[in-house]
Amino acid sequence: MKPDKAYVPLKPFLITKNDDGMIRLTVRETRYNSQGYPLVTATVVDQAFETATKARQHAAAEFRAKPGEFAMK
């Protein structure tokens, strides 16, 4: 089944800053049910990072992330 054309896919990696000023990395996986509705699973990585660059480097090393697969919030 093809996904809904109105749905904009999420980037698989989300980088956010928490209240303590540390950077957090969230890994998101999108799959589709039988009706084509997107189901997103988001898992926060246990490790906190000092900079977004370090979070990107960790994602590249551990999850084979590529440039353009990151969203910032």
PDB file of N, CA, C and O in Angstrom, chain B, residues numbered from 101:
ATOM      1  N   MET B 101       0.845  -1.174   0.000  1.00  0.00           N
ATOM      2  CA  MET B 101       0.000   0.000   0.000  1.00  0.00           C
ATOM      3  C   MET B 101       0.892   1.239   0.000  1.00  0.00           C
ATOM      4  O   MET B 101       1.865   1.292   0.751  1.00  0.00           O
ATOM      5  N   LYS B 102       0.585   2.214  -0.810  1.00  0.00           N
ATOM      6  CA  LYS B 102       1.362   3.442  -0.879  1.00  0.00           C
ATOM      7  C   LYS B 102       0.965   4.376   0.260  1.00  0.00           C
ATOM      8  O   LYS B 102      -0.202   4.425   0.648  1.00  0.00           O
ATOM      9  N   PRO B 103       1.946   5.124   0.800  1.00  0.00           N
ATOM     10  CA  PRO B 103       1.615   6.080   1.856  1.00  0.00           C
ATOM     11  C   PRO B 103       0.775   7.235   1.319  1.00  0.00           C
ATOM     12  O   PRO B 103       0.766   7.514   0.120  1.00  0.00           O
ATOM     13  N   ASP B 104       0.073   7.896   2.229  1.00  0.00           N
ATOM     14  CA  ASP B 104      -0.759   9.047   1.900  1.00  0.00           C
ATOM     15  C   ASP B 104       0.106  10.148   1.288  1.00  0.00           C
ATOM     16  O   ASP B 104       1.149  10.494   1.842  1.00  0.00           O
ATOM     17  N   LYS B 105      -0.315  10.697   0.157  1.00  0.00           N
ATOM     18  CA  LYS B 105       0.462  11.732  -0.517  1.00  0.00           C
ATOM     19  C   LYS B 105       0.511  13.030   0.278  1.00  0.00           C
ATOM     20  O   LYS B 105       1.433  13.824   0.092  1.00  0.00           O
ATOM     21  N   ALA B 106      -0.453  13.266   1.156  1.00  0.00           N
ATOM     22  CA  ALA B 106      -0.478  14.495   1.944  1.00  0.00           C
ATOM     23  C   ALA B 106       0.507  14.430   3.112  1.00  0.00           C
ATOM     24  O   ALA B 106       0.834  15.459   3.703  1.00  0.00           O
ATOM     25  N   TYR B 107       0.978  13.239   3.445  1.00  0.00           N
ATOM     26  CA  TYR B 107       1.886  13.067   4.570  1.00  0.00           C
ATOM     27  C   TYR B 107       3.315  13.409   4.160  1.00  0.00           C
ATOM     28  O   TYR B 107       3.827  12.879   3.174  1.00  0.00           O
ATOM     29  N   VAL B 108       3.953  14.293   4.916  1.00  0.00           N
ATOM     30  CA  VAL B 108       5.349  14.637   4.678  1.00  0.00           C
ATOM     31  C   VAL B 108       6.193  13.774   5.612  1.00  0.00           C
ATOM     32  O   VAL B 108       6.053  13.884   6.830  1.00  0.00           O
ATOM     33  N   PRO B 109       7.054  12.928   5.083  1.00  0.00           N
ATOM     34  CA  PRO B 109       7.833  12.037   5.941  1.00  0.00           C
ATOM     35  C   PRO B 109       8.726  12.807   6.909  1.00  0.00           C
ATOM     36  O   PRO B 109       9.283  13.849   6.564  1.00  0.00           O
ATOM     37  N   LEU B 110       8.852  12.283   8.118  1.00  0.00           N
ATOM     38  CA  LEU B 110       9.725  12.881   9.117  1.00  0.00           C
ATOM     39  C   LEU B 110      11.167  12.498   8.832  1.00  0.00           C
ATOM     40  O   LEU B 110      11.447  11.425   8.299  1.00  0.00           O
ATOM     41  N   LYS B 111      12.071  13.388   9.193  1.00  0.00           N
ATOM     42  CA  LYS B 111      13.484  13.038   9.094  1.00  0.00           C
ATOM     43  C   LYS B 111      13.780  12.057  10.224  1.00  0.00           C
ATOM     44  O   LYS B 111      13.253  12.214  11.325  1.00  0.00           O
ATOM     45  N   PRO B 112      14.612  11.050   9.972  1.00  0.00           N
ATOM     46  CA  PRO B 112      14.785   9.978  10.953  1.00  0.00           C
ATOM     47  C   PRO B 112      15.528  10.360  12.228  1.00  0.00           C
ATOM     48  O   PRO B 112      15.516   9.589  13.188  1.00  0.00           O
ATOM     49  N   PHE B 113      16.171  11.523  12.268  1.00  0.00           N
ATOM     50  CA  PHE B 113      16.909  11.921  13.463  1.00  0.00           C
ATOM     51  C   PHE B 113      16.492  13.327  13.882  1.00  0.00           C
ATOM     52  O   PHE B 113      16.501  14.256  13.074  1.00  0.00           O
ATOM     53  N   LEU B 114      16.127  13.470  15.154  1.00  0.00           N
ATOM     54  CA  LEU B 114      15.715  14.761  15.699  1.00  0.00           C
ATOM     55  C   LEU B 114      16.717  15.175  16.764  1.00  0.00           C
ATOM     56  O   LEU B 114      17.016  14.402  17.675  1.00  0.00           O
ATOM     57  N   ILE B 115      17.239  16.398  16.651  1.00  0.00           N
ATOM     58  CA  ILE B 115      18.176  16.938  17.628  1.00  0.00           C
ATOM     59  C   ILE B 115      17.470  18.064  18.368  1.00  0.00           C
ATOM     60  O   ILE B 115      16.989  19.018  17.756  1.00  0.00           O
ATOM     61  N   THR B 116      17.412  17.943  19.706  1.00  0.00           N
ATOM     62  CA  THR B 116      16.748  18.947  20.542  1.00  0.00           C
ATOM     63  C   THR B 116      17.657  19.344  21.696  1.00  0.00           C
ATOM     64  O   THR B 116      18.598  18.627  22.038  1.00  0.00           O
ATOM     65  N   LYS B 117      17.364  20.492  22.289  1.00  0.00           N
ATOM     66  CA  LYS B 117      18.089  20.944  23.478  1.00  0.00           C
ATOM     67  C   LYS B 117      17.143  20.827  24.663  1.00  0.00           C
ATOM     68  O   LYS B 117      16.014  21.314  24.610  1.00  0.00           O
ATOM     69  N   ASN B 118      17.603  20.177  25.737  1.00  0.00           N
ATOM     70  CA  ASN B 118      16.740  20.015  26.911  1.00  0.00           C
ATOM     71  C   ASN B 118      16.875  21.214  27.852  1.00  0.00           C
ATOM     72  O   ASN B 118      17.620  22.149  27.562  1.00  0.00           O
ATOM     73  N   ASP B 119      16.167  21.188  28.963  1.00  0.00           N
ATOM     74  CA  ASP B 119      16.158  22.307  29.910  1.00  0.00           C
ATOM     75  C   ASP B 119      17.521  22.562  30.543  1.00  0.00           C
ATOM     76  O   ASP B 119      17.802  23.680  30.975  1.00  0.00           O
ATOM     77  N   ASP B 120      18.366  21.542  30.602  1.00  0.00           N
ATOM     78  CA  ASP B 120      19.701  21.679  31.193  1.00  0.00           C
ATOM     79  C   ASP B 120      20.719  22.225  30.197  1.00  0.00           C
ATOM     80  O   ASP B 120      21.879  22.436  30.551  1.00  0.00           O
ATOM     81  N   GLY B 121      20.299  22.453  28.964  1.00  0.00           N
ATOM     82  CA  GLY B 121      21.193  22.967  27.939  1.00  0.00           C
ATOM     83  C   GLY B 121      21.958  21.895  27.186  1.00  0.00           C
ATOM     84  O   GLY B 121      22.790  22.206  26.334  1.00  0.00           O
ATOM     85  N   MET B 122      21.684  20.639  27.493  1.00  0.00           N
ATOM     86  CA  MET B 122      22.352  19.538  26.801  1.00  0.00           C
ATOM     87  C   MET B 122      21.557  19.171  25.541  1.00  0.00           C
ATOM     88  O   MET B 122      20.347  19.387  25.470  1.00  0.00           O
ATOM     89  N   ILE B 123      22.246  18.626  24.571  1.00  0.00           N
ATOM     90  CA  ILE B 123      21.642  18.232  23.300  1.00  0.00           C
ATOM     91  C   ILE B 123      21.222  16.768  23.389  1.00  0.00           C
ATOM     92  O   ILE B 123      21.980  15.920  23.862  1.00  0.00           O
ATOM     93  N   ARG B 124      20.008  16.483  22.931  1.00  0.00           N
ATOM     94  CA  ARG B 124      19.478  15.109  22.927  1.00  0.00           C
ATOM     95  C   ARG B 124      19.217  14.684  21.493  1.00  0.00           C
ATOM     96  O   ARG B 124      18.838  15.497  20.650  1.00  0.00           O
ATOM     97  N   LEU B 125      19.423  13.409  21.227  1.00  0.00           N
ATOM     98  CA  LEU B 125      19.208  12.828  19.911  1.00  0.00           C
ATOM     99  C   LEU B 125      18.051  11.841  19.995  1.00  0.00           C
ATOM    100  O   LEU B 125      18.038  10.966  20.860  1.00  0.00           O
ATOM    101  N   THR B 126      17.083  11.982  19.098  1.00  0.00           N
ATOM    102  CA  THR B 126      15.948  11.063  19.023  1.00  0.00           C
ATOM    103  C   THR B 126      15.976  10.370  17.667  1.00  0.00           C
ATOM    104  O   THR B 126      16.083  11.016  16.624  1.00  0.00           O
ATOM    105  N   VAL B 127      15.878   9.050  17.700  1.00  0.00           N
ATOM    106  CA  VAL B 127      15.846   8.251  16.475  1.00  0.00           C
ATOM    107  C   VAL B 127      14.390   7.925  16.183  1.00  0.00           C
ATOM    108  O   VAL B 127      13.693   7.358  17.024  1.00  0.00           O
ATOM    109  N   ARG B 128      13.927   8.288  14.977  1.00  0.00           N
ATOM    110  CA  ARG B 128      12.524   8.066  14.608  1.00  0.00           C
ATOM    111  C   ARG B 128      12.441   7.066  13.461  1.00  0.00           C
ATOM    112  O   ARG B 128      13.178   7.154  12.479  1.00  0.00           O
ATOM    113  N   GLU B 129      11.533   6.123  13.611  1.00  0.00           N
ATOM    114  CA  GLU B 129      11.297   5.114  12.575  1.00  0.00           C
ATOM    115  C   GLU B 129       9.850   5.242  12.118  1.00  0.00           C
ATOM    116  O   GLU B 129       8.933   5.218  12.939  1.00  0.00           O
ATOM    117  N   THR B 130       9.647   5.377  10.819  1.00  0.00           N
ATOM    118  CA  THR B 130       8.300   5.485  10.259  1.00  0.00           C
ATOM    119  C   THR B 130       7.978   4.218   9.483  1.00  0.00           C
ATOM    120  O   THR B 130       8.740   3.793   8.615  1.00  0.00           O
ATOM    121  N   ARG B 131       6.850   3.629   9.805  1.00  0.00           N
ATOM    122  CA  ARG B 131       6.338   2.494   9.031  1.00  0.00           C
ATOM    123  C   ARG B 131       4.867   2.774   8.763  1.00  0.00           C
ATOM    124  O   ARG B 131       4.298   3.702   9.339  1.00  0.00           O
ATOM    125  N   TYR B 132       4.257   1.996   7.910  1.00  0.00           N
ATOM    126  CA  TYR B 132       2.886   2.269   7.488  1.00  0.00           C
ATOM    127  C   TYR B 132       2.002   1.064   7.766  1.00  0.00           C
ATOM    128  O   TYR B 132       2.411  -0.080   7.567  1.00  0.00           O
ATOM    129  N   ASN B 133       0.772   1.336   8.234  1.00  0.00           N
ATOM    130  CA  ASN B 133      -0.165   0.233   8.466  1.00  0.00           C
ATOM    131  C   ASN B 133      -0.808  -0.171   7.136  1.00  0.00           C
ATOM    132  O   ASN B 133      -0.460   0.364   6.084  1.00  0.00           O
ATOM    133  N   SER B 134      -1.734  -1.104   7.191  1.00  0.00           N
ATOM    134  CA  SER B 134      -2.326  -1.642   5.962  1.00  0.00           C
ATOM    135  C   SER B 134      -3.154  -0.619   5.184  1.00  0.00           C
ATOM    136  O   SER B 134      -3.394  -0.804   3.991  1.00  0.00           O
ATOM    137  N   GLN B 135      -3.593   0.458   5.843  1.00  0.00           N
ATOM    138  CA  GLN B 135      -4.340   1.509   5.150  1.00  0.00           C
ATOM    139  C   GLN B 135      -3.427   2.636   4.664  1.00  0.00           C
ATOM    140  O   GLN B 135      -3.908   3.623   4.107  1.00  0.00           O
ATOM    141  N   GLY B 136      -2.117   2.496   4.869  1.00  0.00           N
ATOM    142  CA  GLY B 136      -1.180   3.516   4.425  1.00  0.00           C
ATOM    143  C   GLY B 136      -0.972   4.635   5.420  1.00  0.00           C
ATOM    144  O   GLY B 136      -0.338   5.638   5.092  1.00  0.00           O
ATOM    145  N   TYR B 137      -1.490   4.490   6.632  1.00  0.00           N
ATOM    146  CA  TYR B 137      -1.338   5.518   7.661  1.00  0.00           C
ATOM    147  C   TYR B 137       0.040   5.387   8.303  1.00  0.00           C
ATOM    148  O   TYR B 137       0.433   4.282   8.677  1.00  0.00           O
ATOM    149  N   PRO B 138       0.786   6.492   8.440  1.00  0.00           N
ATOM    150  CA  PRO B 138       2.132   6.401   9.013  1.00  0.00           C
ATOM    151  C   PRO B 138       2.097   6.180  10.529  1.00  0.00           C
ATOM    152  O   PRO B 138       1.319   6.808  11.248  1.00  0.00           O
ATOM    153  N   LEU B 139       2.949   5.284  10.988  1.00  0.00           N
ATOM    154  CA  LEU B 139       3.129   5.021  12.413  1.00  0.00           C
ATOM    155  C   LEU B 139       4.581   5.347  12.738  1.00  0.00           C
ATOM    156  O   LEU B 139       5.496   4.744  12.177  1.00  0.00           O
ATOM    157  N   VAL B 140       4.795   6.300  13.642  1.00  0.00           N
ATOM    158  CA  VAL B 140       6.146   6.749  13.959  1.00  0.00           C
ATOM    159  C   VAL B 140       6.516   6.290  15.364  1.00  0.00           C
ATOM    160  O   VAL B 140       5.772   6.508  16.320  1.00  0.00           O
ATOM    161  N   THR B 141       7.675   5.652  15.471  1.00  0.00           N
ATOM    162  CA  THR B 141       8.234   5.263  16.757  1.00  0.00           C
ATOM    163  C   THR B 141       9.450   6.143  17.003  1.00  0.00           C
ATOM    164  O   THR B 141      10.370   6.176  16.186  1.00  0.00           O
ATOM    165  N   ALA B 142       9.459   6.857  18.125  1.00  0.00           N
ATOM    166  CA  ALA B 142      10.575   7.739  18.466  1.00  0.00           C
ATOM    167  C   ALA B 142      11.258   7.213  19.720  1.00  0.00           C
ATOM    168  O   ALA B 142      10.608   6.958  20.734  1.00  0.00           O
ATOM    169  N   THR B 143      12.581   7.054  19.641  1.00  0.00           N
ATOM    170  CA  THR B 143      13.372   6.560  20.761  1.00  0.00           C
ATOM    171  C   THR B 143      14.480   7.558  21.057  1.00  0.00           C
ATOM    172  O   THR B 143      15.297   7.864  20.189  1.00  0.00           O
ATOM    173  N   VAL B 144      14.505   8.067  22.290  1.00  0.00           N
ATOM    174  CA  VAL B 144      15.541   9.013  22.693  1.00  0.00           C
ATOM    175  C   VAL B 144      16.794   8.228  23.067  1.00  0.00           C
ATOM    176  O   VAL B 144      16.725   7.265  23.830  1.00  0.00           O
ATOM    177  N   VAL B 145      17.936   8.642  22.529  1.00  0.00           N
ATOM    178  CA  VAL B 145      19.217   8.017  22.860  1.00  0.00           C
ATOM    179  C   VAL B 145      19.566   8.407  24.292  1.00  0.00           C
ATOM    180  O   VAL B 145      19.400   9.565  24.676  1.00  0.00           O
ATOM    181  N   ASP B 146      20.045   7.455  25.082  1.00  0.00           N
ATOM    182  CA  ASP B 146      20.343   7.696  26.498  1.00  0.00           C
ATOM    183  C   ASP B 146      21.408   8.766  26.713  1.00  0.00           C
ATOM    184  O   ASP B 146      21.343   9.520  27.684  1.00  0.00           O
ATOM    185  N   GLN B 147      22.364   8.835  25.835  1.00  0.00           N
ATOM    186  CA  GLN B 147      23.482   9.761  25.982  1.00  0.00           C
ATOM    187  C   GLN B 147      23.063  11.190  25.637  1.00  0.00           C
ATOM    188  O   GLN B 147      22.324  11.411  24.678  1.00  0.00           O
ATOM    189  N   ALA B 148      23.539  12.161  26.427  1.00  0.00           N
ATOM    190  CA  ALA B 148      23.343  13.582  26.127  1.00  0.00           C
ATOM    191  C   ALA B 148      24.652  14.121  25.550  1.00  0.00           C
ATOM    192  O   ALA B 148      25.731  13.629  25.882  1.00  0.00           O
ATOM    193  N   PHE B 149      24.556  15.125  24.693  1.00  0.00           N
ATOM    194  CA  PHE B 149      25.730  15.654  24.002  1.00  0.00           C
ATOM    195  C   PHE B 149      25.888  17.135  24.312  1.00  0.00           C
ATOM    196  O   PHE B 149      24.917  17.827  24.615  1.00  0.00           O
ATOM    197  N   GLU B 150      27.134  17.611  24.230  1.00  0.00           N
ATOM    198  CA  GLU B 150      27.408  19.026  24.483  1.00  0.00           C
ATOM    199  C   GLU B 150      27.040  19.894  23.290  1.00  0.00           C
ATOM    200  O   GLU B 150      26.623  21.041  23.454  1.00  0.00           O
ATOM    201  N   THR B 151      27.194  19.346  22.086  1.00  0.00           N
ATOM    202  CA  THR B 151      26.901  20.112  20.871  1.00  0.00           C
ATOM    203  C   THR B 151      26.101  19.262  19.887  1.00  0.00           C
ATOM    204  O   THR B 151      26.086  18.034  19.968  1.00  0.00           O
ATOM    205  N   ALA B 152      25.441  19.942  18.963  1.00  0.00           N
ATOM    206  CA  ALA B 152      24.686  19.241  17.919  1.00  0.00           C
ATOM    207  C   ALA B 152      25.632  18.480  16.993  1.00  0.00           C
ATOM    208  O   ALA B 152      25.272  17.429  16.464  1.00  0.00           O
ATOM    209  N   THR B 153      26.832  19.003  16.798  1.00  0.00           N
ATOM    210  CA  THR B 153      27.815  18.322  15.953  1.00  0.00           C
ATOM    211  C   THR B 153      28.179  16.962  16.533  1.00  0.00           C
ATOM    212  O   THR B 153      28.299  15.981  15.799  1.00  0.00           O
ATOM    213  N   LYS B 154      28.355  16.904  17.850  1.00  0.00           N
ATOM    214  CA  LYS B 154      28.678  15.628  18.497  1.00  0.00           C
ATOM    215  C   LYS B 154      27.505  14.655  18.388  1.00  0.00           C
ATOM    216  O   LYS B 154      27.712  13.451  18.233  1.00  0.00           O
ATOM    217  N   ALA B 155      26.286  15.162  18.467  1.00  0.00           N
ATOM    218  CA  ALA B 155      25.106  14.306  18.305  1.00  0.00           C
ATOM    219  C   ALA B 155      25.046  13.754  16.884  1.00  0.00           C
ATOM    220  O   ALA B 155      24.722  12.583  16.687  1.00  0.00           O
ATOM    221  N   ARG B 156      25.357  14.591  15.892  1.00  0.00           N
ATOM    222  CA  ARG B 156      25.377  14.137  14.497  1.00  0.00           C
ATOM    223  C   ARG B 156      26.463  13.081  14.277  1.00  0.00           C
ATOM    224  O   ARG B 156      26.241  12.085  13.589  1.00  0.00           O
ATOM    225  N   GLN B 157      27.641  13.310  14.870  1.00  0.00           N
ATOM    226  CA  GLN B 157      28.732  12.344  14.733  1.00  0.00           C
ATOM    227  C   GLN B 157      28.348  11.004  15.351  1.00  0.00           C
ATOM    228  O   GLN B 157      28.656   9.951  14.794  1.00  0.00           O
ATOM    229  N   HIS B 158      27.679  11.040  16.495  1.00  0.00           N
ATOM    230  CA  HIS B 158      27.231   9.809  17.148  1.00  0.00           C
ATOM    231  C   HIS B 158      26.216   9.081  16.258  1.00  0.00           C
ATOM    232  O   HIS B 158      26.295   7.864  16.093  1.00  0.00           O
ATOM    233  N   ALA B 159      25.275   9.820  15.694  1.00  0.00           N
ATOM    234  CA  ALA B 159      24.264   9.213  14.822  1.00  0.00           C
ATOM    235  C   ALA B 159      24.909   8.603  13.578  1.00  0.00           C
ATOM    236  O   ALA B 159      24.498   7.536  13.122  1.00  0.00           O
ATOM    237  N   ALA B 160      25.908   9.272  13.038  1.00  0.00           N
ATOM    238  CA  ALA B 160      26.598   8.745  11.857  1.00  0.00           C
ATOM    239  C   ALA B 160      27.351   7.461  12.201  1.00  0.00           C
ATOM    240  O   ALA B 160      27.358   6.516  11.412  1.00  0.00           O
ATOM    241  N   ALA B 161      27.981   7.423  13.368  1.00  0.00           N
ATOM    242  CA  ALA B 161      28.766   6.253  13.764  1.00  0.00           C
ATOM    243  C   ALA B 161      27.878   5.079  14.170  1.00  0.00           C
ATOM    244  O   ALA B 161      28.150   3.938  13.795  1.00  0.00           O
ATOM    245  N   GLU B 162      26.826   5.349  14.929  1.00  0.00           N
ATOM    246  CA  GLU B 162      25.999   4.277  15.491  1.00  0.00           C
ATOM    247  C   GLU B 162      24.840   3.845  14.588  1.00  0.00           C
ATOM    248  O   GLU B 162      24.463   2.673  14.579  1.00  0.00           O
ATOM    249  N   PHE B 163      24.276   4.790  13.829  1.00  0.00           N
ATOM    250  CA  PHE B 163      23.067   4.504  13.051  1.00  0.00           C
ATOM    251  C   PHE B 163      23.246   4.726  11.551  1.00  0.00           C
ATOM    252  O   PHE B 163      22.282   4.639  10.790  1.00  0.00           O
ATOM    253  N   ARG B 164      24.480   5.013  11.123  1.00  0.00           N
ATOM    254  CA  ARG B 164      24.783   5.286   9.710  1.00  0.00           C
ATOM    255  C   ARG B 164      23.948   6.438   9.150  1.00  0.00           C
ATOM    256  O   ARG B 164      23.465   6.382   8.019  1.00  0.00           O
ATOM    257  N   ALA B 165      23.790   7.464   9.952  1.00  0.00           N
ATOM    258  CA  ALA B 165      23.038   8.646   9.518  1.00  0.00           C
ATOM    259  C   ALA B 165      23.825   9.394   8.445  1.00  0.00           C
ATOM    260  O   ALA B 165      25.056   9.416   8.455  1.00  0.00           O
ATOM    261  N   LYS B 166      23.094   9.998   7.532  1.00  0.00           N
ATOM    262  CA  LYS B 166      23.698  10.758   6.442  1.00  0.00           C
ATOM    263  C   LYS B 166      23.270  12.224   6.563  1.00  0.00           C
ATOM    264  O   LYS B 166      22.236  12.517   7.163  1.00  0.00           O
ATOM    265  N   PRO B 167      24.057  13.144   5.998  1.00  0.00           N
ATOM    266  CA  PRO B 167      23.644  14.549   6.003  1.00  0.00           C
ATOM    267  C   PRO B 167      22.266  14.699   5.359  1.00  0.00           C
ATOM    268  O   PRO B 167      21.959  14.024   4.377  1.00  0.00           O
ATOM    269  N   GLY B 168      21.449  15.572   5.907  1.00  0.00           N
ATOM    270  CA  GLY B 168      20.101  15.789   5.388  1.00  0.00           C
ATOM    271  C   GLY B 168      19.047  14.954   6.083  1.00  0.00           C
ATOM    272  O   GLY B 168      17.855  15.133   5.830  1.00  0.00           O
ATOM    273  N   GLU B 169      19.462  14.035   6.962  1.00  0.00           N
ATOM    274  CA  GLU B 169      18.510  13.194   7.686  1.00  0.00           C
ATOM    275  C   GLU B 169      18.217  13.718   9.090  1.00  0.00           C
ATOM    276  O   GLU B 169      17.615  13.014   9.901  1.00  0.00           O
ATOM    277  N   PHE B 170      18.639  14.950   9.380  1.00  0.00           N
ATOM    278  CA  PHE B 170      18.479  15.516  10.717  1.00  0.00           C
ATOM    279  C   PHE B 170      17.470  16.656  10.719  1.00  0.00           C
ATOM    280  O   PHE B 170      17.412  17.458   9.787  1.00  0.00           O
ATOM    281  N   ALA B 171      16.682  16.710  11.778  1.00  0.00           N
ATOM    282  CA  ALA B 171      15.785  17.841  12.022  1.00  0.00           C
ATOM    283  C   ALA B 171      16.208  18.453  13.352  1.00  0.00           C
ATOM    284  O   ALA B 171      16.626  17.742  14.265  1.00  0.00           O
ATOM    285  N   MET B 172      16.097  19.770  13.457  1.00  0.00           N
ATOM    286  CA  MET B 172      16.445  20.475  14.698  1.00  0.00           C
ATOM    287  C   MET B 172      15.179  21.069  15.295  1.00  0.00           C
ATOM    288  O   MET B 172      14.290  21.522  14.574  1.00  0.00           O
ATOM    289  N   LYS B 173      15.112  21.060  16.611  1.00  0.00           N
ATOM    290  CA  LYS B 173      13.959  21.665  17.275  1.00  0.00           C
ATOM    291  C   LYS B 173      14.430  22.461  18.452  1.00  0.00           C
ATOM    292  O   LYS B 173      13.618  23.060  19.157  1.00  0.00           O
TER     293      LYS B 173
END
